[in-house]
Amino acid sequence: MKRIYLDNSATTRVSEDVMEAMKPYFTDIFGNPSSIHSFGQEARLAIDKARKTVAGFLNCDVSEIIFTSGGTESDNLAIKGVVDQYYKDVIPDNVLPHIITTAFEHHAVLNTVKYLEKLGKIEATYVNPDINGLVDPKKIAAAIKENTILISVMYVNNEIGTIQPIKQIGELVGRLNAENKSKIFFHTDAVQAAEFCPMDVKELDVDLLTMTAHKIHGPKGVGVLFVKKGIPIKAQSTGGDQEFRIRAGTENVAAIVGLAAAVQQISNNQYQISIIEKLRDKLETELTKKIPNSIINGKAAERTSHISNTSFINAEGEAIILNLDMEGIAVSSGSACTSGSLEPSHVLTSMGIPAAQAHGSIRFSLSRETTVEEIDRVIEILPGIIEKLRQMSPIK
């Protein structure tokens, strides 16, 4: 049985070209980049070259690129780094710094903000998206207070693929800062956007941006935090002077080289994006035609081409995943089974989607490696699975 992988938003397969680029840095060019001898300097040159590649991709200065262990660390560094620097640079008169984020962020952002809130270090506002999965910049503006220091809004939602108005929010923050002489910083988690959306940080008007390699056919364990010049941020890991003293620790040279190779591959992929979009549209059209009471979540909004989130009413998400897995097809769900109770996706519930619809949601996430034959196989198999599960369901 041929296996089909449609969970690329969770992680992608490392491409052959990326693997080839990385191999020498496991065996031949293995020196510590902080060493001054030739072995170390060979590794240092590789990192410098990779940093230049990523800086070119984001249209920023090389000194604004911080290599991390991935998206989660980058998000944590952005949020905690700005908050900790606030306490270092400002003597507050019992005024907590205020952070604005959205209720459907990735947990790397959402749980970090909630953690700081629980510690009593910040106050936070969580803005809900609309029913289509879009955040209104006016709601962001309305949430701003005198003590607001940071706004964090994801570029592309990882469950439904909706593209948020990052440029509009960036312009809004810039205008307010200029008018009020305030210092509000703007961060976006762009992990799901990197291969499919414009990533020019100057055009987006962001101060901090997160991306990671394993979502773009690069290796796991390496990511990037863009930190605009002049943005105050405090290191969260201390030790050496690596990454401009913002992130200590011996660099993962092979992974950083792999990240840069993956970035190079996606720099000119508009043709591939159009192919992926056609496959996604075919999947959605055929499934909604063949399966009654199926709903595409976020369909009315602008979405990336690789994510499709579909709810199958009266069929439970985890059961669909397990049945597809038995057929060799990998997908995912926003629901998580804990302690015998099924919790619906926080993304869908924040949009106001009813629990019955959210429980039956499945995320299909495609890549440039997805084929027509694979999509046809899903269209062939899934209707029968949904029919079987609905017959078993106590809810009719």
C-alpha positions as CSV (number, residue, x, y, z in Angstrom):
1,M,0.0,0.0,0.0
2,K,1.4,3.4,-1.0
3,R,1.4,5.8,1.8
4,I,0.1,9.4,1.3
5,Y,1.3,12.3,3.4
6,L,-1.1,15.2,3.7
7,D,0.1,16.7,7.0
8,N,2.7,19.1,5.7
9,S,1.7,21.9,8.0
10,A,3.0,19.7,10.8
11,T,6.3,19.1,9.1
12,T,7.6,18.5,5.6
13,R,10.0,15.9,4.2
14,V,13.6,17.2,3.9
15,S,14.3,17.6,0.2
16,E,17.2,15.8,-1.5
17,D,19.0,19.1,-2.3
18,V,18.8,20.2,1.3
19,M,20.2,16.9,2.5
20,E,23.1,17.1,0.0
21,A,23.9,20.7,1.2
22,M,23.9,19.5,4.8
23,K,26.0,16.3,4.6
24,P,29.5,17.9,4.6
25,Y,28.8,19.7,7.8
26,F,28.2,16.4,9.7
27,T,31.5,14.8,8.6
28,D,34.1,17.0,6.9
29,I,33.4,20.6,8.0
30,F,32.6,19.8,11.7
31,G,34.5,22.5,13.6
32,N,33.0,24.7,16.2
33,P,32.2,28.1,14.6
34,S,33.6,30.0,17.6
35,S,37.1,28.4,17.2
36,I,39.7,30.6,15.5
37,H,41.5,27.7,13.8
38,S,40.7,26.7,10.2
39,F,38.3,24.0,11.1
40,G,36.2,26.5,13.1
41,Q,36.5,29.2,10.5
42,E,35.2,26.9,7.7
43,A,32.0,26.4,9.8
44,R,31.8,30.1,10.5
45,L,31.9,30.9,6.8
46,A,29.0,28.5,6.2
47,I,26.9,30.2,8.9
48,D,27.8,33.7,7.5
49,K,26.7,32.5,4.0
50,A,23.5,31.0,5.3
51,R,22.7,34.2,7.3
52,K,23.2,36.3,4.1
53,T,20.8,34.0,2.2
54,V,18.1,34.3,4.8
55,A,18.6,38.0,5.1
56,G,18.2,38.4,1.4
57,F,15.0,36.3,1.5
58,L,13.5,38.6,4.2
59,N,15.1,41.8,2.8
60,C,16.9,42.7,6.0
61,D,20.4,43.2,7.3
62,V,22.4,40.1,8.2
63,S,22.7,41.5,11.8
64,E,18.9,41.2,12.1
65,I,18.9,37.4,11.7
66,I,19.0,35.3,14.8
67,F,19.3,31.5,14.3
68,T,17.3,29.5,16.9
69,S,16.2,25.9,17.4
70,G,12.9,26.5,15.6
71,G,9.6,28.4,15.6
72,T,8.7,27.8,19.2
73,E,12.0,29.1,20.5
74,S,11.8,32.1,18.1
75,D,8.3,32.9,19.4
76,N,9.4,32.6,23.0
77,L,12.5,34.7,22.4
78,A,10.4,37.5,20.7
79,I,7.8,37.7,23.4
80,K,9.8,37.0,26.6
81,G,12.7,39.0,25.2
82,V,10.7,42.1,24.7
83,V,8.9,41.8,28.1
84,D,12.1,41.2,30.0
85,Q,13.8,44.1,28.3
86,Y,10.8,46.3,29.4
87,Y,11.5,45.5,33.0
88,K,15.2,46.2,32.5
89,D,14.9,49.5,30.7
90,V,11.7,50.9,32.2
91,I,10.9,51.6,35.9
92,P,7.2,51.1,35.9
93,D,5.0,52.7,38.5
94,N,3.1,49.4,39.2
95,V,2.1,49.3,35.6
96,L,2.3,45.9,33.9
97,P,3.2,45.8,30.2
98,H,0.3,45.0,27.9
99,I,0.4,42.4,25.1
100,I,-2.2,42.0,22.4
101,T,-2.4,38.8,20.5
102,T,-5.2,36.7,18.9
103,A,-7.3,33.9,20.4
104,F,-6.3,31.5,17.5
105,E,-2.5,31.8,17.6
106,H,-0.3,28.8,17.5
107,H,0.3,27.6,21.1
108,A,3.9,28.7,20.9
109,V,2.6,32.3,21.1
110,L,-0.7,31.7,22.9
111,N,0.7,29.6,25.8
112,T,3.7,31.9,26.2
113,V,1.5,35.0,26.6
114,K,-0.8,33.1,29.0
115,Y,2.3,31.9,31.0
116,L,3.6,35.5,31.4
117,E,0.1,36.6,32.3
118,K,-0.2,33.9,35.0
119,L,3.2,34.9,36.4
120,G,1.8,38.4,36.9
121,K,4.4,39.9,34.5
122,I,2.0,41.2,31.9
123,E,-1.6,41.9,31.1
124,A,-3.0,40.5,27.9
125,T,-5.8,41.0,25.4
126,Y,-6.8,38.1,23.1
127,V,-8.6,39.3,20.0
128,N,-11.0,36.9,18.3
129,P,-11.0,36.4,14.6
130,D,-14.3,36.6,12.6
131,I,-16.3,33.6,11.4
132,N,-14.1,33.5,8.3
133,G,-10.9,33.2,10.3
134,L,-9.6,36.8,9.8
135,V,-8.4,39.3,12.4
136,D,-9.8,42.8,12.0
137,P,-7.1,45.5,12.3
138,K,-9.7,47.7,13.9
139,K,-10.1,45.3,16.7
140,I,-6.3,45.3,17.2
141,A,-6.4,49.2,17.3
142,A,-9.3,49.2,19.8
143,A,-7.3,46.9,22.1
144,I,-4.3,49.2,22.3
145,K,-3.6,50.8,25.7
146,E,-1.1,53.3,27.1
147,N,0.9,50.4,28.5
148,T,0.8,48.2,25.3
149,I,4.4,47.2,24.3
150,L,3.9,44.3,21.9
151,I,1.3,43.0,19.4
152,S,1.7,39.5,18.1
153,V,-0.5,38.2,15.2
154,M,0.3,35.2,13.1
155,Y,0.7,35.6,9.4
156,V,-1.0,32.4,8.3
157,N,-3.2,30.4,10.6
158,N,-1.8,26.9,10.9
159,E,-5.2,25.1,11.0
160,I,-7.3,26.8,8.4
161,G,-4.7,28.6,6.3
162,T,-6.2,32.1,6.4
163,I,-3.8,35.0,5.6
164,Q,-3.9,37.8,8.2
165,P,-3.6,41.5,7.2
166,I,-0.1,41.8,8.6
167,K,0.9,44.7,6.4
168,Q,-2.2,46.7,7.5
169,I,-1.5,46.0,11.2
170,G,2.2,46.9,10.7
171,E,1.2,50.2,9.1
172,L,-1.3,50.8,11.9
173,V,1.4,50.2,14.6
174,G,3.9,52.4,12.8
175,R,1.4,55.3,12.4
176,L,0.4,55.1,16.1
177,N,4.0,55.1,17.2
178,A,4.7,58.2,15.1
179,E,1.6,60.0,16.2
180,N,1.9,59.2,19.9
181,K,5.7,58.8,20.2
182,S,5.0,55.4,21.7
183,K,7.0,52.2,21.4
184,I,4.7,49.4,20.4
185,F,6.5,46.5,18.8
186,F,4.9,44.2,16.2
187,H,5.7,40.5,15.9
188,T,4.3,37.9,13.5
189,D,4.7,34.2,13.5
190,A,5.2,33.5,9.8
191,V,6.0,29.8,10.1
192,Q,3.2,28.7,7.8
193,A,3.6,31.7,5.4
194,A,7.3,31.3,4.4
195,E,6.7,29.3,1.2
196,F,3.5,30.8,0.2
197,C,3.4,34.5,1.0
198,P,5.5,37.6,0.5
199,M,8.2,37.7,3.3
200,D,9.7,41.1,2.8
201,V,9.9,42.5,6.4
202,K,10.1,46.1,5.2
203,E,6.9,45.7,3.2
204,L,5.2,43.9,6.0
205,D,6.3,46.6,8.4
206,V,7.1,44.1,11.2
207,D,9.7,44.4,14.0
208,L,10.0,40.7,14.8
209,L,9.3,37.7,12.6
210,T,9.4,34.0,13.2
211,M,10.1,31.2,10.7
212,T,11.3,27.7,10.8
213,A,13.0,25.2,8.4
214,H,11.0,22.1,8.8
215,K,7.9,23.6,7.3
216,I,9.7,24.4,4.0
217,H,11.4,21.0,3.3
218,G,14.3,21.8,5.6
219,P,15.6,20.1,8.7
220,K,13.9,20.1,12.1
221,G,15.6,21.9,15.0
222,V,16.5,25.2,13.3
223,G,14.6,28.4,12.9
224,V,15.0,32.2,12.6
225,L,13.9,35.2,14.5
226,F,14.2,38.4,12.6
227,V,14.8,41.3,15.1
228,K,14.7,44.8,13.5
229,K,17.6,47.0,14.4
230,G,16.9,49.0,17.5
231,I,14.3,46.7,18.9
232,P,15.2,46.0,22.6
233,I,15.2,42.3,23.3
234,K,16.8,40.4,26.2
235,A,18.5,37.1,25.7
236,Q,16.7,34.1,27.1
237,S,19.6,31.7,27.0
238,T,23.0,33.0,28.2
239,G,26.5,31.7,28.0
240,G,28.5,32.5,24.9
241,D,28.5,35.4,22.5
242,Q,26.8,33.6,19.7
243,E,24.0,35.2,17.6
244,F,25.0,38.7,18.5
245,R,24.7,37.8,22.2
246,I,20.9,37.3,21.8
247,R,21.0,33.5,21.7
248,A,23.9,31.6,23.3
249,G,25.0,28.1,22.4
250,T,27.2,26.4,19.8
251,E,25.4,26.8,16.4
252,N,23.9,23.8,14.7
253,V,25.9,24.4,11.5
254,A,24.5,21.6,9.4
255,A,20.9,22.6,10.2
256,I,21.6,26.3,9.5
257,V,23.1,25.3,6.1
258,G,20.0,23.2,5.5
259,L,17.7,26.1,6.4
260,A,19.5,28.4,3.9
261,A,19.3,25.7,1.2
262,A,15.5,25.3,1.8
263,V,15.1,29.1,1.6
264,Q,16.9,29.1,-1.8
265,Q,14.5,26.5,-3.1
266,I,11.4,28.4,-2.3
267,S,12.5,31.8,-3.6
268,N,11.1,31.2,-7.1
269,N,8.2,28.8,-6.6
270,Q,5.1,30.6,-7.9
271,Y,4.5,27.9,-10.5
272,Q,4.5,25.2,-7.8
273,I,2.2,27.3,-5.6
274,S,-0.4,27.4,-8.5
275,I,-0.2,23.6,-8.9
276,I,-0.7,23.1,-5.2
277,E,-3.7,25.4,-5.2
278,K,-5.3,23.5,-8.1
279,L,-4.9,20.3,-6.2
280,R,-6.4,21.8,-3.0
281,D,-9.4,23.2,-5.0
282,K,-10.0,19.8,-6.6
283,L,-9.9,18.1,-3.2
284,E,-12.4,20.5,-1.7
285,T,-14.7,20.5,-4.7
286,E,-14.9,16.7,-5.0
287,L,-15.2,16.1,-1.2
288,T,-18.0,18.6,-0.7
289,K,-19.8,17.2,-3.8
290,K,-19.5,13.6,-2.6
291,I,-20.0,14.0,1.1
292,P,-23.2,15.8,2.3
293,N,-22.9,18.2,5.3
294,S,-19.2,19.0,4.7
295,I,-18.0,22.5,5.3
296,I,-14.8,24.2,4.2
297,N,-13.7,26.3,7.2
298,G,-12.3,29.8,6.2
299,K,-13.2,29.3,2.6
300,A,-14.5,32.9,2.2
301,A,-11.2,34.4,3.3
302,E,-7.9,34.6,1.4
303,R,-6.0,31.4,2.2
304,T,-2.7,29.9,1.4
305,S,-2.8,27.2,-1.3
306,H,-1.5,24.3,0.9
307,I,-4.1,24.2,3.7
308,S,-7.7,22.9,3.6
309,N,-9.7,22.6,6.8
310,T,-13.0,20.7,6.3
311,S,-15.7,19.8,8.9
312,F,-17.7,16.6,8.4
313,I,-20.8,17.0,10.5
314,N,-21.6,14.0,12.7
315,A,-18.2,12.4,12.2
316,E,-15.5,12.7,14.8
317,G,-12.1,14.1,13.8
318,E,-9.9,11.6,15.5
319,A,-11.9,8.7,14.2
320,I,-11.5,10.1,10.6
321,I,-7.7,10.4,11.1
322,L,-7.4,6.8,12.4
323,N,-9.5,5.4,9.5
324,L,-7.5,7.3,6.9
325,D,-4.3,6.2,8.6
326,M,-5.3,2.6,8.1
327,E,-5.6,3.3,4.4
328,G,-2.1,4.8,4.5
329,I,-3.3,8.5,4.4
330,A,-1.9,10.9,6.9
331,V,-3.9,14.0,7.9
332,S,-4.5,15.9,11.1
333,S,-7.2,17.5,13.3
334,G,-7.3,20.5,15.5
335,S,-9.0,18.4,18.2
336,A,-7.1,16.7,20.9
337,C,-8.3,13.7,23.0
338,T,-7.4,14.2,26.6
339,S,-8.7,12.3,29.7
340,G,-11.4,10.6,27.5
341,S,-13.0,13.9,26.5
342,L,-12.7,15.5,23.1
343,E,-11.8,19.2,23.1
344,P,-12.6,21.0,19.9
345,S,-10.0,23.1,18.1
346,H,-9.3,26.4,19.9
347,V,-8.9,27.9,16.4
348,L,-12.4,27.0,15.2
349,T,-14.1,27.8,18.5
350,S,-12.4,31.3,18.6
351,M,-14.1,31.9,15.2
352,G,-17.5,31.1,16.7
353,I,-17.8,27.8,14.9
354,P,-20.2,25.4,16.8
355,A,-18.7,22.5,18.7
356,A,-20.5,19.9,16.5
357,Q,-18.8,21.4,13.4
358,A,-15.4,21.8,15.1
359,H,-15.3,18.2,16.4
360,G,-15.5,16.8,12.9
361,S,-12.8,19.0,11.4
362,I,-9.8,17.6,9.4
363,R,-6.8,19.5,8.1
364,F,-5.4,18.5,4.8
365,S,-2.0,20.2,4.2
366,L,-0.4,19.7,0.8
367,S,3.1,20.4,-0.5
368,R,5.0,20.7,-3.7
369,E,5.4,16.9,-3.6
370,T,1.7,16.2,-3.5
371,T,0.4,14.5,-6.7
372,V,-2.9,14.3,-8.5
373,E,-3.0,10.6,-7.9
374,E,-2.7,11.1,-4.1
375,I,-5.6,13.6,-4.1
376,D,-7.7,11.2,-6.3
377,R,-7.0,8.4,-3.7
378,V,-8.3,10.6,-0.8
379,I,-11.4,11.5,-2.8
380,E,-12.0,7.8,-3.5
381,I,-11.5,6.6,0.1
382,L,-12.9,9.3,2.4
383,P,-16.6,9.3,1.4
384,G,-16.9,5.7,2.5
385,I,-15.2,6.4,5.8
386,I,-17.5,9.3,6.6
387,E,-20.6,7.3,5.7
388,K,-19.4,4.5,8.0
389,L,-18.7,6.8,10.9
390,R,-22.0,8.6,10.6
391,Q,-23.8,5.3,10.7
392,M,-22.0,4.6,14.0
393,S,-22.6,8.0,15.5
394,P,-25.3,8.4,18.2
395,I,-26.0,11.9,16.8
396,K,-28.2,11.8,13.7
